[in-house]
Amino acid sequence: MVGVQIRIEATDLPGGSCGPSPESPGGYHNIHVGVQRRRRPAELLGLVPGDAPSAAWTMDCTAAPSPGGIDLKGPYIQGPPGGRFIYLSWGTVDDTAGFRLFRRAKLWLDAVPPAVLDQAVELGLLVGRLGLTDPKGNPRCAAVRPPVIGWSAAPGPGQAGTGQTDPGKAGVR
């Protein structure tokens, strides 16, 4: 097993409010997004307001060879081998800082091109870049695969040319 980091870089956040749904006819207000921890839906990495200019989350994981290619595992990676993904959870934050989930985006790791994943394991960092507003102006949700997200490899912490000072930092950029 090899240690690798995954960094999700998000732009085009949808704003602090979004439209109604059957569950919330008045819409959703004070919306935030964060990365959901595996088996702990209430534990979110780097909760960011929906009206931030951008957001980034960095997660540690391990990469191991598997019959289907490289298998990524870590505290923020969901799903079984061959069906791994990362949840970006959207919710409202109330006056007591309580988070109430209303939708999630599923960033499918099986959609990372194999050559990019191989290079990320070698360099130490897999980077996913995406916009977080869907075509209707709402928070992006459901399955997310290229071309909605672009995957690339980059030098990880401790590699020359990273420019990173705090690889565990998450949140507003």
KANORWO-V116322 format. One record per residue. N is the residue number from 0. RES is the residue in one small letter. PHI is phi in degrees with one decimal (none if undefined). OMEGA is omega in whole degrees, -180 to 180 (999 if undefined). BURIAL is I if it has 9 or more other ideal C-beta (glycine too) atoms within 8 Angstrom, else O. Layout:
{{N	RES	PHI	OMEGA	BURIAL} {N	RES	PHI	OMEGA	BURIAL}}
//
This chain:
{{0	m	none	-179	O} {1	v	-125.0	176	O} {2	g	-77.4	180	I} {3	v	-139.0	171	I} {4	q	-112.0	172	I} {5	i	-117.0	175	I} {6	r	-118.5	175	I} {7	i	-103.4	179	I} {8	e	-113.9	-175	I} {9	a	-116.5	175	I} {10	t	-130.4	175	I} {11	d	53.5	176	O} {12	l	-69.1	-169	I} {13	p	-79.4	-177	I} {14	g	111.9	-176	O} {15	g	-79.0	-180	O} {16	s	-139.7	174	I} {17	c	-145.6	-172	I} {18	g	-61.6	-177	O} {19	p	-72.8	173	O} {20	s	-143.8	177	O} {21	p	-56.4	-180	O} {22	e	-79.4	-177	O} {23	s	-142.2	-177	I} {24	p	-58.8	179	O} {25	g	-87.9	-178	O} {26	g	87.9	-180	I} {27	y	-119.8	-176	I} {28	h	-129.3	-176	O} {29	n	56.0	-178	I} {30	i	-78.9	180	I} {31	h	-138.5	178	I} {32	v	-137.5	177	I} {33	g	-154.7	179	I} {34	v	-92.2	-177	I} {35	q	-82.2	177	I} {36	r	-75.6	180	I} {37	r	-61.1	179	I} {38	r	62.8	179	O} {39	r	-138.0	-174	O} {40	p	-58.6	-180	O} {41	a	-84.4	-179	O} {42	e	-97.9	-175	O} {43	l	-118.1	176	I} {44	l	-90.2	170	I} {45	g	59.8	178	I} {46	l	-62.9	-174	I} {47	v	-124.2	176	I} {48	p	-61.3	-179	I} {49	g	-66.2	179	I} {50	d	-102.5	176	O} {51	a	-68.2	179	I} {52	p	-68.1	179	O} {53	s	-165.0	178	I} {54	a	-149.6	176	I} {55	a	-148.2	177	I} {56	w	-132.4	177	I} {57	t	-121.8	-177	I} {58	m	-125.0	173	I} {59	d	-81.8	175	I} {60	c	-153.3	174	I} {61	t	-120.4	178	I} {62	a	-121.5	179	I} {63	a	-137.0	176	I} {64	p	-64.5	177	O} {65	s	-143.3	179	I} {66	p	-58.0	-179	O} {67	g	-94.8	-177	O} {68	g	126.8	179	O} {69	i	-101.2	179	I} {70	d	-104.3	178	I} {71	l	-98.2	178	I} {72	k	-136.1	177	O} {73	g	177.4	-176	I} {74	p	-64.3	-180	O} {75	y	-111.8	179	I} {76	i	-104.3	-176	I} {77	q	-101.0	169	I} {78	g	86.0	-179	O} {79	p	-83.8	175	O} {80	p	-53.5	-178	O} {81	g	84.2	-180	O} {82	g	-140.0	-178	O} {83	r	-79.0	180	I} {84	f	-159.1	176	I} {85	i	-120.4	177	I} {86	y	-92.6	164	I} {87	l	-99.0	-176	I} {88	s	-99.0	177	I} {89	w	-102.7	177	I} {90	g	-160.2	176	I} {91	t	-100.1	177	I} {92	v	-114.4	-178	I} {93	d	-91.2	-176	O} {94	d	-64.3	180	O} {95	t	-99.7	-179	O} {96	a	68.8	176	O} {97	g	-77.3	-179	O} {98	f	-102.8	177	I} {99	r	-123.2	-178	O} {100	l	-63.8	172	I} {101	f	-130.2	173	I} {102	r	-167.7	179	O} {103	r	-138.5	170	I} {104	a	-106.1	-179	I} {105	k	-109.1	-179	I} {106	l	-88.0	-174	I} {107	w	-76.5	180	I} {108	l	-79.6	176	I} {109	d	-70.5	179	O} {110	a	-91.0	175	O} {111	v	-70.5	179	I} {112	p	-55.9	-178	O} {113	p	-52.9	180	O} {114	a	-64.6	178	O} {115	v	-67.6	179	I} {116	l	-63.4	177	I} {117	d	-58.0	-180	I} {118	q	-66.4	179	I} {119	a	-64.0	177	I} {120	v	-64.2	179	I} {121	e	-67.9	-176	O} {122	l	-86.9	177	I} {123	g	105.5	-176	I} {124	l	-147.0	172	I} {125	l	-108.9	-176	I} {126	v	-116.7	173	I} {127	g	-112.9	180	I} {128	r	-119.7	-180	I} {129	l	-154.7	171	I} {130	g	-91.2	-175	O} {131	l	-103.7	175	I} {132	t	-110.8	-180	I} {133	d	-80.0	-177	I} {134	p	-60.5	179	O} {135	k	-93.6	179	O} {136	g	88.7	-179	O} {137	n	-99.7	176	I} {138	p	-59.4	179	I} {139	r	-62.2	179	I} {140	c	-144.6	180	I} {141	a	71.6	-176	O} {142	a	-69.7	179	O} {143	v	-122.7	178	I} {144	r	-138.1	175	O} {145	p	-56.3	10	O} {146	p	-88.9	-180	O} {147	v	-65.1	176	O} {148	i	-120.5	176	I} {149	g	-108.3	-179	O} {150	w	-109.0	176	I} {151	s	-148.0	176	I} {152	a	-107.4	179	I} {153	a	-150.1	175	I} {154	p	-62.6	179	I} {155	g	-88.0	179	I} {156	p	-55.9	180	I} {157	g	83.5	177	O} {158	q	-90.3	-179	I} {159	a	-59.8	173	O} {160	g	83.6	-178	O} {161	t	-77.3	-177	I} {162	g	70.4	-178	O} {163	q	-89.6	176	O} {164	t	-111.2	-179	O} {165	d	-139.2	-175	O} {166	p	-65.7	-179	O} {167	g	-90.0	-177	O} {168	k	-67.8	177	O} {169	a	-135.5	173	I} {170	g	127.9	-174	I} {171	v	-72.1	177	O} {172	r	-113.7	999	O}}
//
